[in-house]
Amino acid sequence: MKDIIDLMKDERGQGMAEYGLIIALVAIVVIVALTALGTRLKAKFDKVSDTLK
């Protein structure tokens, strides 16, 4: 029983899991930002293209 309790208290892998979650969150934010900016940039380039025609 003591071995099971000691195993549950072991936190060695916890740091890597937290880093993984942070990286995933940053990746989601970057994807959303690029998607939003990409749409705006496309609209601006389309406007310039239409003006030049």
C-alpha positions as CSV (number, residue, x, y, z in Angstrom):
1,M,0.0,0.0,0.0
2,K,2.9,2.4,0.8
3,D,4.3,1.8,-2.7
4,I,1.0,2.9,-4.3
5,I,0.8,6.1,-2.1
6,D,4.4,6.9,-3.0
7,L,3.7,6.4,-6.7
8,M,0.7,8.8,-6.5
9,K,2.9,11.5,-4.8
10,D,5.6,11.2,-7.5
11,E,5.6,14.5,-9.4
12,R,8.6,14.0,-11.8
13,G,6.5,13.9,-15.0
14,Q,4.2,16.7,-14.0
15,G,6.5,19.5,-15.3
16,M,6.7,18.0,-18.8
17,A,2.9,17.7,-18.9
18,E,2.5,21.4,-17.9
19,Y,5.0,22.5,-20.5
20,G,3.1,20.4,-23.1
21,L,-0.2,22.2,-22.2
22,I,1.4,25.6,-22.4
23,I,2.9,24.8,-25.8
24,A,-0.5,23.6,-27.0
25,L,-2.2,26.8,-25.7
26,V,0.4,29.0,-27.4
27,A,-0.1,27.1,-30.7
28,I,-3.9,27.6,-30.6
29,V,-3.5,31.3,-29.9
30,V,-1.0,31.6,-32.8
31,I,-3.3,29.7,-35.2
32,V,-6.3,31.9,-34.3
33,A,-4.3,35.1,-34.7
34,L,-2.8,34.0,-38.0
35,T,-6.3,33.0,-39.3
36,A,-7.8,36.4,-38.3
37,L,-4.8,38.4,-39.7
38,G,-4.8,36.2,-42.9
39,T,-8.4,37.1,-43.6
40,R,-7.7,40.8,-43.2
41,L,-4.6,40.7,-45.3
42,K,-6.4,38.8,-48.1
43,A,-9.2,41.5,-48.0
44,K,-6.6,44.3,-48.3
45,F,-4.8,42.6,-51.2
46,D,-8.1,42.0,-53.0
47,K,-8.9,45.6,-52.6
48,V,-5.6,46.7,-54.0
49,S,-5.9,44.2,-56.8
50,D,-9.4,45.5,-57.7
51,T,-8.1,49.1,-57.6
52,L,-5.3,48.3,-60.0
53,K,-7.6,46.7,-62.5
